[in-house]
Amino acid sequence: MVQSRMLGGALSLAIVTTTLTTSVHSELASTSFTPTEINALLKTSYAFAELGSERAVFARQVFANGYNLQMKIAAGFSAAQILGTLMLWRKEQFKVPRG
């Protein structure tokens, strides 16, 4: 049971991270950002200082949208986890005998 929870956590983390990266990369690539700028922004937040103020605000908004998408996906995984927990519920609980 614990192994399943750990695997589920690792998989969901990989999914939401990939979603953020893909979302940010595709949205910034469709505008005036170069591949070098996009990669720098994905690696470190210090890259925002290299941009002009208007472009930095836009890039921050793109990251905020990606973060919101991550939270929606995480909420979906949480709902699925609650459903899975309810399916495992037993009327008579396991009892550990006292020594």
Backbone as a printed PyTorch tensor [residue, N CA C, xyz], in Angstrom:
tensor([[[  0.8240,  -1.1820,   0.0000],
         [  0.0000,   0.0000,   0.0000],
         [  0.8780,   1.2600,   0.0000]],

        [[  1.9010,   1.2680,   0.8490],
         [  2.7850,   2.4340,   0.9270],
         [  3.5320,   2.6160,  -0.3860]],

        [[  3.9640,   1.5140,  -0.9740],
         [  4.6760,   1.5820,  -2.2560],
         [  3.7790,   2.1860,  -3.3330]],

        [[  2.5120,   1.8490,  -3.3350],
         [  1.5800,   2.4130,  -4.3130],
         [  1.4240,   3.9110,  -4.1240]],

        [[  1.3710,   4.3540,  -2.8830],
         [  1.2590,   5.7900,  -2.6090],
         [  2.5080,   6.5270,  -3.0690]],

        [[  3.6830,   5.9500,  -2.8270],
         [  4.9410,   6.5800,  -3.2430],
         [  5.0330,   6.6480,  -4.7650]],

        [[  4.6540,   5.5630,  -5.4240],
         [  4.6820,   5.5370,  -6.8780],
         [  3.6950,   6.5450,  -7.4490]],

        [[  2.5080,   6.6200,  -6.8700],
         [  1.5090,   7.5820,  -7.3260],
         [  1.9760,   9.0080,  -7.1360]],

        [[  2.6300,   9.2820,  -6.0120],
         [  3.1590,  10.6190,  -5.7690],
         [  4.2440,  10.9910,  -6.7740]],

        [[  5.1300,  10.0420,  -7.0570],
         [  6.2100,  10.3050,  -8.0150],
         [  5.6510,  10.5130,  -9.4200]],

        [[  4.6840,   9.6950,  -9.8050],
         [  4.0940,   9.8450, -11.1340],
         [  3.3230,  11.1510, -11.2680]],

        [[  2.5620,  11.5090, -10.2480],
         [  1.7990,  12.7540, -10.3420],
         [  2.7350,  13.9570, -10.3570]],

        [[  3.8380,  13.9120,  -9.6080],
         [  4.8160,  14.9870,  -9.6390],
         [  5.4350,  15.1100, -11.0280]],

        [[  5.7580,  13.9960, -11.6410],
         [  6.3230,  14.0200, -12.9910],
         [  5.3220,  14.5900, -13.9900]],

        [[  4.0620,  14.2280, -13.8420],
         [  3.0370,  14.7130, -14.7690],
         [  2.8390,  16.2190, -14.6400]],

        [[  2.7110,  16.7260, -13.4150],
         [  2.4660,  18.1670, -13.2660],
         [  3.6990,  18.9890, -13.6480]],

        [[  4.9060,  18.4680, -13.4050],
         [  6.1180,  19.1840, -13.8140],
         [  6.2220,  19.2430, -15.3290]],

        [[  5.9550,  18.1260, -15.9860],
         [  5.9860,  18.0930, -17.4450],
         [  4.9200,  19.0060, -18.0300]],

        [[  3.7610,  19.0310, -17.4060],
         [  2.6840,  19.8970, -17.8770],
         [  3.0820,  21.3640, -17.7990]],

        [[  3.6740,  21.7690, -16.6750],
         [  4.1150,  23.1570, -16.5290],
         [  5.1570,  23.5070, -17.5820]],

        [[  6.1670,  22.6680, -17.7230],
         [  7.2400,  22.9350, -18.6770],
         [  6.7040,  23.0270, -20.1060]],

        [[  5.8630,  22.0870, -20.4820],
         [  5.3050,  22.0810, -21.8350],
         [  4.4200,  23.2920, -22.0700]],

        [[  3.5760,  23.6170, -21.1040],
         [  2.6720,  24.7560, -21.2230],
         [  3.4390,  26.0620, -21.3690]],

        [[  4.4130,  26.2810, -20.5020],
         [  5.2010,  27.5090, -20.5390],
         [  5.9970,  27.5860, -21.8350]],

        [[  6.6410,  26.4850, -22.1950],
         [  7.4650,  26.4780, -23.4050],
         [  6.6290,  26.7790, -24.6410]],

        [[  5.4880,  26.1390, -24.7930],
         [  4.6890,  26.3500, -26.0000],
         [  4.0910,  27.7470, -26.0520]],

        [[  3.6690,  28.2880, -24.8920],
         [  3.0740,  29.6210, -24.9000],
         [  4.1240,  30.7060, -25.1630]],

        [[  5.3010,  30.5580, -24.5760],
         [  6.3510,  31.5430, -24.8170],
         [  6.9280,  31.4280, -26.2280]],

        [[  6.9890,  30.2070, -26.7620],
         [  7.5230,  30.0090, -28.1120],
         [  6.6210,  30.6290, -29.1690]],

        [[  5.3270,  30.7470, -28.8610],
         [  4.4030,  31.3260, -29.8380],
         [  4.4670,  32.8530, -29.8510]],

        [[  5.2770,  33.4310, -28.9810],
         [  5.4490,  34.8890, -28.9520],
         [  6.8770,  35.2300, -29.3680]],

        [[  7.3840,  36.3530, -28.9100],
         [  8.6910,  36.8370, -29.3660],
         [  9.8680,  36.3030, -28.5560]],

        [[  9.6570,  35.3010, -27.7210],
         [ 10.7490,  34.7540, -26.9110],
         [ 11.5800,  33.7800, -27.7390]],

        [[ 12.8990,  33.8850, -27.5950],
         [ 13.8030,  32.9750, -28.3040],
         [ 13.9420,  31.6850, -27.5070]],

        [[ 14.3580,  30.6020, -28.1590],
         [ 14.5670,  29.3460, -27.4270],
         [ 15.5790,  29.4930, -26.2780]],

        [[ 16.5930,  30.3260, -26.4620],
         [ 17.5760,  30.5460, -25.3980],
         [ 16.9250,  31.2140, -24.1880]],

        [[ 16.0750,  32.2120, -24.4340],
         [ 15.3800,  32.8930, -23.3400],
         [ 14.4290,  31.9490, -22.6210]],

        [[ 13.7200,  31.1280, -23.3850],
         [ 12.7690,  30.1900, -22.7880],
         [ 13.4960,  29.1910, -21.8950]],

        [[ 14.5940,  28.6380, -22.3970],
         [ 15.3640,  27.6720, -21.6010],
         [ 15.9240,  28.3230, -20.3440]],

        [[ 16.3720,  29.5680, -20.4590],
         [ 16.8950,  30.2720, -19.2870],
         [ 15.7850,  30.4960, -18.2610]],

        [[ 14.5980,  30.8710, -18.7140],
         [ 13.4750,  31.0880, -17.7990],
         [ 13.0520,  29.7960, -17.1080]],

        [[ 13.1240,  28.6820, -17.8210],
         [ 12.7500,  27.3970, -17.2350],
         [ 13.7970,  26.8960, -16.2390]],

        [[ 15.0440,  27.3630, -16.3640],
         [ 16.1130,  26.9130, -15.4720],
         [ 16.1870,  27.7310, -14.1920]],

        [[ 16.0340,  29.0600, -14.3080],
         [ 16.2150,  29.9160, -13.1310],
         [ 15.3390,  31.1640, -13.2070]],

        [[ 14.9170,  31.6040, -12.0580],
         [ 14.0850,  32.8150, -12.0160],
         [ 14.9240,  34.0800, -12.2060]],

        [[ 16.2370,  33.9740, -12.1040],
         [ 17.1010,  35.1350, -12.3410],
         [ 17.0000,  35.6230, -13.7820]],

        [[ 16.5540,  34.7550, -14.6850],
         [ 16.4500,  35.1330, -16.0900],
         [ 15.3830,  36.2040, -16.3210]],

        [[ 14.4440,  36.3490, -15.3920],
         [ 13.4290,  37.3950, -15.5360],
         [ 14.0630,  38.7840, -15.5110]],

        [[ 15.1550,  38.9440, -14.7770],
         [ 15.8390,  40.2340, -14.6790],
         [ 16.4570,  40.6420, -16.0080]],

        [[ 16.7580,  39.6600, -16.8520],
         [ 17.3730,  39.9350, -18.1510],
         [ 16.3600,  40.4600, -19.1660]],

        [[ 15.0730,  40.2430, -18.8900],
         [ 14.0320,  40.6680, -19.8180],
         [ 13.6320,  42.1120, -19.5310]],

        [[ 13.0310,  42.7480, -20.4960],
         [ 12.4480,  44.0580, -20.2390],
         [ 11.2510,  43.8980, -19.3140]],

        [[ 10.8370,  44.9790, -18.6910],
         [  9.7690,  44.8680, -17.6830],
         [  8.4630,  44.3430, -18.2770]],

        [[  8.1190,  44.7740, -19.4800],
         [  6.8710,  44.3200, -20.0990],
         [  6.9260,  42.8290, -20.4380]],

        [[  8.0570,  42.4000, -20.9730],
         [  8.2170,  40.9790, -21.3150],
         [  8.2850,  40.1220, -20.0640]],

        [[  8.8970,  40.6290, -18.9920],
         [  8.9830,  39.8870, -17.7330],
         [  7.6020,  39.7010, -17.1190]],

        [[  6.7730,  40.7280, -17.1850],
         [  5.4030,  40.6250, -16.6670],
         [  4.6320,  39.5720, -17.4590]],

        [[  4.7880,  39.5870, -18.7830],
         [  4.1050,  38.5890, -19.6100],
         [  4.5910,  37.1800, -19.2640]],

        [[  5.9070,  37.0070, -19.1170],
         [  6.4560,  35.6890, -18.7960],
         [  5.9700,  35.2150, -17.4280]],

        [[  5.8820,  36.1260, -16.4760],
         [  5.3620,  35.7540, -15.1560],
         [  3.9080,  35.3120, -15.2470]],

        [[  3.1300,  35.9740, -16.0880],
         [  1.7270,  35.5920, -16.2680],
         [  1.6240,  34.1950, -16.8990]],

        [[  2.5150,  33.9100, -17.8330],
         [  2.5370,  32.5810, -18.4550],
         [  2.8700,  31.5210, -17.4050]],

        [[  3.8530,  31.8000, -16.5570],
         [  4.1930,  30.8610, -15.4890],
         [  3.0410,  30.7110, -14.5000]],

        [[  2.3460,  31.8110, -14.1970],
         [  1.2010,  31.7410, -13.2800],
         [  0.0990,  30.8780, -13.8750]],

        [[ -0.1430,  31.0080, -15.1720],
         [ -1.1510,  30.1640, -15.8290],
         [ -0.7420,  28.6930, -15.7830]],

        [[  0.5360,  28.4290, -15.9980],
         [  1.0390,  27.0560, -15.9090],
         [  0.9100,  26.4910, -14.5070]],

        [[  1.1730,  27.3300, -13.5050],
         [  1.0270,  26.8980, -12.1140],
         [ -0.4380,  26.5840, -11.7990]],

        [[ -1.3510,  27.4340, -12.2850],
         [ -2.7780,  27.1710, -12.0800],
         [ -3.1900,  25.8450, -12.7050]],

        [[ -2.6430,  25.5510, -13.8820],
         [ -2.9220,  24.2670, -14.5350],
         [ -2.3870,  23.1140, -13.6830]],

        [[ -1.1910,  23.2970, -13.1060],
         [ -0.6400,  22.2770, -12.2200],
         [ -1.5690,  22.0110, -11.0380]],

        [[ -2.0940,  23.0630, -10.4460],
         [ -2.9640,  22.9060,  -9.2790],
         [ -4.2790,  22.2140,  -9.6530]],

        [[ -4.7880,  22.4750, -10.8390],
         [ -6.0030,  21.7870, -11.2930],
         [ -5.7480,  20.2920, -11.4590]],

        [[ -4.5910,  19.9580, -12.0180],
         [ -4.2400,  18.5430, -12.1890],
         [ -4.0350,  17.8870, -10.8260]],

        [[ -3.3610,  18.5890,  -9.9070],
         [ -3.1480,  18.0480,  -8.5600],
         [ -4.4810,  17.8400,  -7.8470]],

        [[ -5.4270,  18.7530,  -8.0450],
         [ -6.7550,  18.5890,  -7.4450],
         [ -7.4560,  17.3630,  -8.0210]],

        [[ -7.2620,  17.1130,  -9.3110],
         [ -7.8320,  15.9180,  -9.9310],
         [ -7.2350,  14.6470,  -9.3440]],

        [[ -5.9120,  14.6480,  -9.1410],
         [ -5.2770,  13.4840,  -8.5120],
         [ -5.7760,  13.3030,  -7.0830]],

        [[ -5.9900,  14.3940,  -6.3760],
         [ -6.5020,  14.3010,  -5.0040],
         [ -7.9020,  13.7110,  -4.9820]],

        [[ -8.7370,  14.1460,  -5.9130],
         [-10.0930,  13.6000,  -5.9910],
         [-10.0510,  12.1090,  -6.3030]],

        [[ -9.1670,  11.7130,  -7.2040],
         [ -9.0340,  10.2880,  -7.5280],
         [ -8.5380,   9.4980,  -6.3240]],

        [[ -7.6570,  10.1180,  -5.5410],
         [ -7.1360,   9.4400,  -4.3510],
         [ -8.2420,   9.2560,  -3.3050]],

        [[ -9.0830,  10.2450,  -3.1510],
         [-10.2100,  10.1220,  -2.2220],
         [-11.1460,   9.0090,  -2.6890]],

        [[-11.4210,   8.9690,  -3.9830],
         [-12.2690,   7.9110,  -4.5310],
         [-11.6480,   6.5380,  -4.2860]],

        [[-10.3410,   6.4320,  -4.5190],
         [ -9.6510,   5.1630,  -4.2700],
         [ -9.6970,   4.7620,  -2.8080]],

        [[ -9.5600,   5.7350,  -1.9180],
         [ -9.6340,   5.4590,  -0.4830],
         [-11.0160,   4.9620,  -0.0950]],

        [[-12.0300,   5.5830,  -0.6490],
         [-13.4020,   5.1560,  -0.3500],
         [-13.6790,   3.7400,  -0.8490]],

        [[-13.0620,   3.3700,  -1.9680],
         [-13.2670,   2.0180,  -2.4940],
         [-12.5720,   0.9730,  -1.6260]],

        [[-11.5450,   1.3710,  -0.8570],
         [-10.8430,   0.4370,   0.0180],
         [-11.4610,   0.3340,   1.4070]],

        [[-12.4100,   1.1990,   1.7000],
         [-12.9980,   1.2510,   3.0370],
         [-13.7360,  -0.0420,   3.3530]],

        [[-13.5630,  -0.5320,   4.5460],
         [-14.2590,  -1.7330,   5.0070],
         [-15.1040,  -1.3650,   6.2040]],

        [[-16.2380,  -2.0380,   6.3040],
         [-17.1210,  -1.7700,   7.4320],
         [-16.4620,  -2.2160,   8.7420]],

        [[-15.8800,  -3.3900,   8.7040],
         [-15.1520,  -3.8760,   9.8810],
         [-13.6750,  -3.5890,   9.6600]],

        [[-13.1080,  -2.7710,  10.5020],
         [-11.7110,  -2.3760,  10.3660],
         [-10.7950,  -3.4680,  10.9100]],

        [[ -9.5850,  -3.4950,  10.3750],
         [ -8.5750,  -4.4220,  10.8870],
         [ -8.1930,  -3.9890,  12.2930]],

        [[ -8.0430,  -4.9560,  13.1610],
         [ -7.6420,  -4.6560,  14.5290],
         [ -6.3350,  -5.3740,  14.8240]],

        [[ -5.4330,  -4.6530,  15.4430],
         [ -4.1490,  -5.2200,  15.8110],
         [ -4.3040,  -5.8120,  17.2150]],

        [[ -4.0270,  -7.1190,  17.3620],
         [ -4.1550,  -7.7300,  18.6880],
         [ -3.0960,  -7.1740,  19.6340]],

        [[ -3.5100,  -6.9620,  20.8650],
         [ -2.5770,  -6.4580,  21.8720],
         [ -1.8040,  -7.6310,  22.4620]],

        [[ -0.4860,  -7.4040,  22.6240],
         [  0.4520,  -8.4070,  23.0270],
         [  0.2830,  -8.9620,  24.3500]]])
